[in-house]
Amino acid sequence: MACNARVVQGGSRGMGSGLEARGGLPLPRGRKSALVHASTSEEAVVGSGGAEDAKTPRLVKAALGQPVDRAPAWMMRQAGRYQKAYRDLSAKYPGFRQRSETTDLIVDITLQPWRSFKPDGLILFSDILTPLNAMGIPFEIDESKGPIIDDPVTQLSDLDKIHAIEFDKVSFVGEALSILRDEVKSAADVPAVLGFVGAPWTLATYVVEGKSTNAYKIIKCLCDSDPGVMHGLLQRLAESIALYCTFQIEAGAQAIQVFDSWGGQLPPAMWDVFSAPYIKHIVDHVKQKHPGVPVTLYANGSGGLLERMKATGADVIGLDWTLDMGDARARLGDGVSVQGNVDPVTLFSTKAGIEAAIDDCIAKAGTTGHVLNLGHGVMVGTPEESVAHFFEYNRSKLY
């Protein structure tokens, strides 16, 4: 494959690069510093280690294939611009990095959908790119272009600038997770606090391309022209992201989702080489350190990758809306849970349409090992009353 690709700033953005069009510069870290590691808190050890705790959240049990009374439900991008509360807060704090790197704001935004809809999971308000700064890969946010990395990795010497993650530079993540666990622990129906990371391949698309892209020409060409550079980058990312997962768990996360948002852009044979081994490294690390914490793997456009995704050892395979839940269950077989996969556009439909979509999804998923979700993130403009009905109706669907 002969390629002459070069970086051109600009381009489209997707779910893997964050939750919205972003702008602004980071402000000083959040005021709170109540980071409590699970390894030093008996309550957190029980909550994050999991299965035997009587208060283990329904979502964690379902992810691990344990009996539950109904499908737990949450939504990707459940905190975001479709909510008036979020838009109001964004008007006061206009920079995305200000909102996602300030402890108090992270906590408030993460709790917004829980206050309104009571989902079974609260996913940390953050971004997959957040740990890059702590690894020696600075990035900026352009309000119109999205993330920009001015010094992308294109040759072997560029790898020298990447170092192991420095947790003091992502302290706001740990602080927020700890506070979130404390905020919801007394709820009648305790939700799971969810952490997340970007898969090494997906992170590498930004580190190599220097921006969001639709074509992935530069990084795919680098895989062909200098695979040693790619593997060196991916290994460095995998090692730090694995540690970032355990950092989140030890701060309070009860489950982890790995977003390989752009993994579906790879032919399956390339995914086997440039994505799967590095995801497996992360999963193996989590399982070694925290065997009771479920790991979900989501890749948009993953219809050709399902069996390969299962082979990473992830506990849960996240499905996009283009897959039939019944077909996916048949292909994946036993030993793995599934998440999804209602079409996000369904939330623009009628209540009857939403109910029919949930009914179909739950019926095909079965009563064991299913976490109800959308097949992608909540779309901008989604009516809040539709999100409310999604959760209300699902709560009535007892097994």
N, C-alpha and C positions, 0 to 999 in steps of 0.2 A: 504494500500500500504506500504509494508515494503521496506525500502531503506537503503543502506549503501553507499551513494555517498560521495566522498570527492573531494576537490579542487586539480586539477592537472594543473599547469600552462601551457599555450599554447593553441592552438586550432585555429579555423578559425574565421574570422571576417566578418561582414556583413555591409550593408548600415547603420543600426542603430548605429553602433559604430564609424562612421566617414566616410570620403570621400575617404580615401586611406590608404595604409599601412603607418604607421606614425613612426616618431622617433624624438629624440631631446628633449631638456629641454626648458622650458619657459624662455624667456628673459624678461627684464624689460618691463613694459607696454609701449604702443605706445606713441609717442611724443606728439600727439595732445590730447587736453582735452576739446574739444568743445562740450561736452554733453549738448544737449538742450532738456529738457523734453517737450513733446507735451502740457502738461497742462499749460506751461508758454509761449507757442508760438501760436499765433492765426493761423498762416499758418499751423502749425502741427496739431492743433486741427481740423481744417477743413479737412486736408488730412487724418487724422487717424479716424475721426468720420464719415465721409464719403460720404453718398449717395447723398447729395444735392450739393456737390461741383462740379462745372462745370469741374474741372480738375481731378475729381476722376478717377483713372486709370481703363482702360477697364477690367483688371483682377479682381479688387475689385467689379465692377458692376456685372460681370458674376458670381462671387462667391456668391453674394447676390441675384442672380436670376433676375437682372435688364436687360433691353434691351441693347444689344451691336450690333455692325455692323458685327462682326466676332468673332470666338472663340479666346480668348487670349491664348498665349502659352508661356510656359517656360519648363525647364527640371530639374528634380532632378539630382544632381551632375553636373550641367551645368558648374561649375567652377571646373577644375580638370585636371588629368594627360593626358587626350586625347589632351589637348591644348598645343601647343608648348610654348606659352607665360607663361603658368603655369610651365611647366618643366624647362624653363630657370630661372624663379624666384626661383623655388625649389632648383636648383643647387647652387644658391647664399645663400639661407636660407634653409638649409636641414632639420631642425626640424619642424614637423607638428605643434607642439604647439607654436613654434616661429612664424610661419605663421598665426596661428589662434588666437593668443593672443597678437598680436602687431597691434595697430589700423591702421597704414598706410598700412601694408601688407594686413590686412583683406579687407580694402577698395579697394586696387588695384586688388586683386584677385577676389573680388565680381564683379568688373566692367569689368574684362577681357572678359567674354562672351557677355556682353552688347555692348562693343566696336566692337566686331567681328560680332555678329549675331542680335542684337537688339531684344532680347526676351521681352515679355510683363511683366515679373517679374524678379526681382533680389533677389535671396535668399542669405542671409548673409553667408559668408564663415566662418563656425564655426563647432562645433561638439556637439552632444547631451550630451556628458560627461562634457563639459566645466563647467557647474554650480556646479558639484559635489565638486570641491575644495572649493568653496565658501560656502559649506554646512557642512564642516568638514569631507569630504570623499576624501582624497587625492588619486590620481592615477598617475601612470607613464606610459610611452609608451616604449615598447620594439620594436625595429625595425623589428624583425622577428615574435614576438608573438602578437603584438598589445597591447591593454590596459591591465594594471595589477593593481589590487587593493590588496595590501599586507595584509590588515586587513579586510577581508570581514565580513559582518553581518551574524551571524549564531545563535545568541541567544539574549534573551531579553536585557541583559546588554549592548550589542553592540549598541543598539539604542541611548544610552546616549551620544554618541560622535557626533550624527547628530544634527545640529542646523539649525535655519532659515537661508536662503540665505543671505549673506553679499554682497551687491551690489558693494561696493568699490573693491571687488575682481574680479568682471566681468565688470569693468568700460570700458574696451576696447570694449565690445559689444555695450554698449550704445553710446559710442563715434563714433564707426564705422557707426551705423545706422543713427545717426544724420548727419554725413558727407555725407553718401550716398544719403539721401533725398536732401541735398543741391546740390550735384553733378548732379542730373538728373532732377531737378525741371524745368529747362528751355528747356528740350527736346521737340521737336515738338510732339512726341507721348510719354508722360511721362509713364515710367514703374512703376509698384508697387514695393515697397521695402518690402521684405518678411522676417519675423523672423521665428524662429522655435524652438521647444523643443522636448525632448524625453518624451514619455509617462511614467508614473511611473512604470508600469510593465517592460517595456523594459529597463529602467535605473536599475531597481532592479535586472535584470538578471546579470548585471556586478557587482553590489554591493554585491550580494550573492555568485555568482560563483567565483568572483575574476578575471575574464578573459572572453574572448569570448568563446563561446561553440556551439556545434551542437546539443547536447542532452538535455540540461537544466535539468539534473537529480537532481542536488543539490537543485535548487530553487523549482522545482516541489515537491520534497520530503519534503522540508520545509513547503510548503503549506499544506501538509497532516499532518506532525508530529507536527508542531507548528504554526498554522495559526495566532495566536496572534502576533507572531514576524513579520510575513509577513504583516499583516494589519497595524501594527505599523510603519513598514518601508514605506509601500506604502502611508500611510497617511502623513508622514513627507515629502516624496518626492512630493506628490500632492500639499501640501500647499506651498512649496517653488517654485515649477515649475509654479504654478498659478501666484505667485508674479513675477516670472521671465518673464512670458508672458506680464504682464502689464508694467514691466520695459522696455521691448523691444518696446512695442507699444508707450509708453510715450517718448521714444527716437527717434521714427520715423518709426517703422514697421507699415505697412498699412494692413497687414494680417499675420496670424500665422498658421503654419503647425505643427501639433502634429504627431510625428513619433512613432507609436506603432509597430516598425519594427519586434519585436518578438511576438507580440500578436497573430499572426497566428499560432504560435507553441502551443497554448493552445486549448484544447477542448472547444467548445462554452460554456458549463456549467461552466468551470473554468474561462473563460474570463469574464463571467457575474459577478463573485465573485471577481476576483483578478485584473481585468483591468478596466472594464467599469465604476464602481463607481468613480474611481480616475480620469479617463478622464473626466467624467461628472463634477466633482468638478472643474477642470481646465476650461472647457467650460463655466460653470455657472459663474465662477469668471470673465472671460473675458467679458461675456455678461452683467454682472452687471456693470462693470467699463467702458467698451467701446463697447456699443451695436452695433455700426456701423462697427466694425472690424470683418471681416469674419474669421472663424476658419476652417481649413481643417484637417481631420483625415485620416491618411494613415496607413495601416497595410499590410505588404507583406503576401501573402497567405491567404487573408481574404475572400475567396469565401463563407465560412461557417458563416461569421460574418456580412454580409452587413446590414441586418435589425437591428442587435444589434448596429452596429456602428451609424446608423441613430438615434437611441434612445438616444445617448449621447448628442444630441442637436447640433452637429457640423453642420456648414453651408454647407460644401463640404465633400464628401466622395471620397478619393483617391482610384483608382482602379488599381490593378496590371494587367499585360498583359494576365494572364490566364483566365480572365473574359471576356465574350462577353459584349460589351458595351450595346447592346440592352437588353440583359437579365438583366444586372445590373439595367438599367433604369426601367424596368418593376418591378423588386423586390423592388426597393427603393421608387417608386411612386413619388408623388408630394411633394413639400416642402423642397427639398434638391438638391443642385447642385452636379455635379460629376467632377472629375479630372482624366485625363488619356486618353488612356491607351495603347499607341502604344508599341509593343514589342521592347525593346532596340536593339535587334539584327537586326531589320529592317534597322537600320542606317548603317549596313554593306552591304546592298543590293543596287540595282540600284536606280536611281532617280525615275523611274517609279514605283518601288516597294514601295518607301517611299511615293509617291503621292497616291498610291492605299490604303495604310494603313491609311493615314490621311483622305482620302475620306470616307472610311468605318467607321472610328471612329466618324467623324463629323456627318455623315448621321444618325448613330444610336443614337448619343447623343442628337441631336436636336439643335434648335437655341436658347434655353434659359438655362442658368445655366450650362454651360460646359466650363471648363478650359482644353485646350489641353496640354498633357504632355506625357511622357513615362510612362510605367507601373512600372518602376524601374529606377535606376540611369543610366546615360550615362556610357557605359562600357569603360574601358581602351582600347586604340587602335582604338576607333571609329574615322573614318575620319572626320576631321573638315569640309570638303566640304559637307558632308552629313548632319551635324548639320545645316550648313548654308542653305542648300536646304530645310530642314524641316521647318525652320522659313520663308524663302522666299515664299515657296509654300503656307504655311498657310495664309500668309498675303494676298494672292490673293483670298482666299476662303471667299468672302463676303457673308453674309446671303441674 
